[in-house]
């Protein structure tokens, strides 16, 4: 498969809430949320949890001193989704171009959201003085981010757009179910295939109809499944789903493959094995995300 036709998903961090290194998380990993997508020769990153640290080092190794272009899509402003950003090594390289995308959070633009993470008194290095080239794009629920075939720069367009052959397209669906400011769901499309990233969402029994329409028929659905069905009863309103809800949503939307994501930090590897097997009784094509997991579409 050539670089220009590749559509691959790779997981660098799969935990929620906080990092959990140690012998009990060796197989699934203890880093918080970060997913890399290679599509049409472009590198897209979903969230900047602690998993983005190793990803940044790998991207620089692959670039071997050459130019590096990445697009970082942030779902919301909670710490487990941003904790790795100050240690994302491409930020410190003049050859790196990083495009930030996020919805408006608590009235803040994406630039206002991420800059305080890397400025005194919270961090000794000020992002505004770093040598990398950075652009910031605050998204609405009607925006699409499009890389036309053969183009390296993304375009942000609002409203329905004519689909173009060879284009990479990211569409946004904004939810209000994650306290206190909601979360963005991203759908990445390329070559007639679709991946949906839906972390930090909560559906009590059934998926929201607008959300189900947004994810319908996806080839891969990466969905929040932090809790067991029993433990979810004590965590309603926290903004996370159970494995049972994730499988129900996958069935209702007729997706091809479900990846359980944003694992509860107190669950060890054996428990995640058991949750995967239990979930497969409800939706056969279910997989628990683990660090290093790759899916080629």
N, C-alpha and C positions, 0 to 999 in steps of 0.2 A: 504494500500500500504506500503510495507516494505521500509526501508531506501535505500536498495541496488537496488530496482527497480524503485525508484522515479525519475521522470524527471519533475522538477518544476521550473518555472520562477517567480521571485518576484521583484517588482519595488520599489526602495528606493529613487530614484531621477529621475525626468522626464523632468526638465526644461533645456533650453539652455542659454548660455551667462553669466548669473549671478543669484544667489539665489534671490527669490522674496517671502519672508514671508509676511503674512498679511491676512486680512479678505477676500480679493478677490481671494486668492488661496487655501482656506481651503480644498476644495474637491479634487482637483488634486495635491496639494502640491506645495511648492516653492523651493525644493532642486534641485540641478543640477545633472547631469547624473550618475546613479549607478544602476546596475541590478545584482541581485543574481540568480545564477542557481545551483540547486541541481541535480546532475546526477550521478547515480550509486554509491552513497555514498560519492561523492566528492563535494566540494564547489568551484564554479567558480564565480568570480566577474568581471563584465564588467564596466570599468571606475571607477574613484575615485573622482567624484564630491562630493558636500557637502552631498549627500545622504549616502555616505559610513560611515559617522560618527555614525549614529544610527545603521547601519548594524554591525559595529565593536563591539559596545556594546552588541548587541543581540547575536553575535557569541560567545563572551566570556561568556555570561550568559548561553548559551546552553552547552558550554564546561565544565562549572562548575569546573574549576581548572585543567581539564585534557588537553591533547595535542590537538592542533588545527592546521589543515592543510588547507590552502586556496591558490588558484591560482588567481592572479589579472591580467586581460588582459586590457591593455590600448590601446585605438584607436589612439590617437595622443597627442600632447603636449600642447594643449590650456588649459588655466587656469580653465575653467568651468568643465573640465574633470579630474582635478588633485587637486582642491582646498581643498578637504576633506582629502587628504592623510596624512598630518601632524597630524591629529586628529583621525586617525584610530587606536583605542586602542590596537588591537593585536600586533602592532609594538612594544609595550612597555612590552610585556609579554615573558618571557623565554620559555614558553610552546608552543609558536606559531611558525609555519613554514610557510613562505610566499614566494611563487614563483611569480616573476614578469615577465610578457611577454609584449612585445611591438615591433613594427617595428622600424627600425633605423629612427630617426627624425633629420633632418638637420645635418646629419653626426654623431649624438650622439647615443651611445648604450642606452639601457633602463636604465642601472645603471647611466650613465651620465645624463640621462633625469630627473630622480626622485631625485637623491641625493641633488642637489642644493636647492630643495624645503624644505629640512630639514637639513640645515646647515647654520651657520652664514655667512653673516649678515642678511639673510632672515628669519631665524627661530632660536630660542635660543637653540634648542636641535639638535645635530648632529646625523643623521640617522646611521652613521657608528659606533656609540657607543651604539646603542640600544641592549637590551638583546634578542630580537627575532632572529630567524635564517632566513636569507634571501638568495634567489638565484635569478639570473637575466639571462633572456634568450631573446636575440634580434632576432626577427623573420624576415624571408624573405617571399616573396609571394608564395614560394613553400613548406614552412614548414608546418608540422602537429604536434600538441601536442596530445599525446596519453597516456591514462591511461589504460593499459591492465587490464582485469578482475582480481580482487583480488590483484592488486598492488596499493600502495599508492603514489609512485613517478612517475611523468610524464616523458615521453620520447619525445624528439624533433627529428623528422625525416624529411628528405627532399625528395620531389618527391612523386609519387604515392606509396601507401602502401596497402597491403592486409588487407581487413577488418576482424576484429576478433570479434567473439561473445562476448558480454558483455563489450566491450571496450568503453570508453568515448573518443571522438575524437573532436579536435578543428582544423578547417582549416582556412587559412588566405587568404583574397583577398585584395590587396593593390590598393587604388584608388588615383588619382591625382587631384580630383575635389575640394578638400577643401584647401583653401590657408593657408599657402604657401607650406606646406610640405605633403599634402595629409592626408589620414586617412585609418586605417585598418578596414575591414569588417570581422567579425568572424562568422563562421558557426559551431554550436555545435551539434554533433550527438551522439545519444545513443539509443539503442534498436530499431533501424529502424526509429527513429523520429529525426526531425531537427529543430533547432531554428537558425535564422540569426539575427545578431545585426549589423545594417547598419545606424549608426548615422553619422551626418556631411558628407553627400554626396549630390551632386547636379547633377541632370539630367535635361537639359533644356526642352526636350519634351519626349524623350524616354530613357529608361535605357540603359547603355552601354551593348553591347552584351555579353562581358565576365562576367560582373556582373550578368546579367540575367541568364546566364548559371550556375553561382555559386549558386544562390538562388533558382533555379527552383524546384518547388514542395515542398518547405519548409512548415512544419506544422505551424510555426509561423514566420512571418517577422516583426521585430521591425525596423521601417524605419523613418528616419528624415522627419519631416513634419512641419517645423518651421513656414512657412508662409501660409496665404490664397493665392489663385491663383492671386487675384488682387494685393496684397501687394508684392508678389514675383517679379512682374515686376520692382519694384524699388530696388530689392535686388539681382538681377542677378549677379553672380560672387562672392557672399558672402560664397559660399560653403554649402548652405542649400537648401532643396527642399520644394515644396508646398504640400498641401494635395492632390491636383489634380495629381501631378506627382507621389506621393506615391501610390495612388490607381491605377494609370495606370501601374506602375511597378508591383504591386501585381497581376493585371490581366494578364499582359504579361508573368509573371513567373509562373502563376497558383499556387500560394501559397494558403494555406487553411485559414489562419487568418492573418490579417494585424493589427499591433499596431502602431498608430501614436505617434511619440516620439520627444524629444528635442523641447518642446513647447516654442514658443516665450514668453519671460518673461513679456511682456506688456499685454498679453492676460489673461483675468480673467476667472473664472470657467464657466460663462455663455457662453462666446465666444467659449471655448473649447467644450462645449456641442453642440453648433450650428455647429462647424466644424465637429464633429463626425457624426451628422445627415446628413449633406451635403455630406460627404465622403461616407456614406453608400448608397447613391443613385448611386454611381459609382462602389463601391465594397462592397457588403452587409456585409461581415464578417470583418468589420472595427471597431476598438475600440481605444479610446484615452487613453493613458497610464496615470495612476494616482498612487500616492504613496500608497503602500499596496496592489496594484493589484497583483493577483496570477493567473498563468495559469498552470494547470496540463496537461501534455501530456500523 
